[in-house]
Amino acid sequence: YYMKKSFTLLEIIFVISVLAILSSVAIPKFIDSLNSANILKVRSDISMIRSNIIQYKEDKLLKASIATYPTSIDNILDLLNIASQWSKNNNLYTIKLTSTSNVEFKYDSNTGIFDCTHKKQDICKEITQ
C-alpha cells in the first residue's frame, strides 16, 4: 500500500527545540550589538556637537571680534541632521542611549560646555571619552 511521507511529531518538536536554543543565544547578542552601535553613534554625535560649538565661537570671533557661544544648540543639531534624535527641555538635551536607557546632557551657553548629567558617571565616561 502507499504511505504519505511527512514529519513525525518528535521531529517537529526537535526542530522547534533547536530553534529555541539558537534564538535564546542569538537574540541577546544581536541586542548587545545594536546597543554598542548606538553608543558609538551617540559618542560621535557628541563629538560633532562639541566641535560645532567651538567652531561657532571661532566664526563669531573672526567676523565680529566678539567671541560668544550659541545661545542654544538647536541649529547645530539641525545642521548635523540629528535633531530628531534629541529631545529638549530648556538647556537639557536627552538622547536614547540603549534600548533601556536615556542620557541627559546640559548645555551652558556662557561657557559652551555640553556635558553629561547622568547619575551614573561611568555611563557619561563611556560616551564622552
C-alpha positions, 0 to 999 in steps of 0.5 A, spaced: 500 500 500 502 507 499 504 511 505 504 519 505 511 521 507 511 527 512 514 529 519 513 525 525 511 529 531 518 528 535 521 531 529 517 537 529 518 538 536 526 537 535 526 542 530 522 547 534 527 545 540 533 547 536 530 553 534 529 555 541 536 554 543 539 558 537 534 564 538 535 564 546 543 565 544 542 569 538 537 574 540 541 577 546 547 578 542 544 581 536 541 586 542 548 587 545 550 589 538 545 594 536 546 597 543 554 598 542 552 601 535 548 606 538 553 608 543 558 609 538 553 613 534 551 617 540 559 618 542 560 621 535 554 625 535 557 628 541 563 629 538 560 633 532 556 637 537 562 639 541 566 641 535 560 645 532 560 649 538 567 651 538 567 652 531 561 657 532 565 661 537 571 661 532 566 664 526 563 669 531 570 671 533 573 672 526 567 676 523 565 680 529 571 680 534 566 678 539 567 671 541 560 668 544 557 661 544 550 659 541 545 661 545 542 654 544 544 648 540 538 647 536 541 649 529 547 645 530 543 639 531 539 641 525 545 642 521 548 635 523 541 632 521 540 629 528 535 633 531 530 628 531 534 624 535 534 629 541 529 631 545 529 638 549 527 641 555 530 648 556 538 647 556 537 639 557 538 635 551 536 627 552 538 622 547 536 614 547 542 611 549 540 603 549 534 600 548 533 601 556 536 607 557 536 615 556 542 620 557 541 627 559 546 632 557 546 640 559 548 645 555 551 652 558 551 657 553 556 662 557 561 657 557 559 652 551 560 646 555 555 640 553 556 635 558 553 629 561 548 629 567 547 622 568 547 619 575 551 614 573 558 617 571 561 611 568 555 611 563 557 619 561 565 616 561 563 611 556 560 616 551 564 622 552 571 619 552 
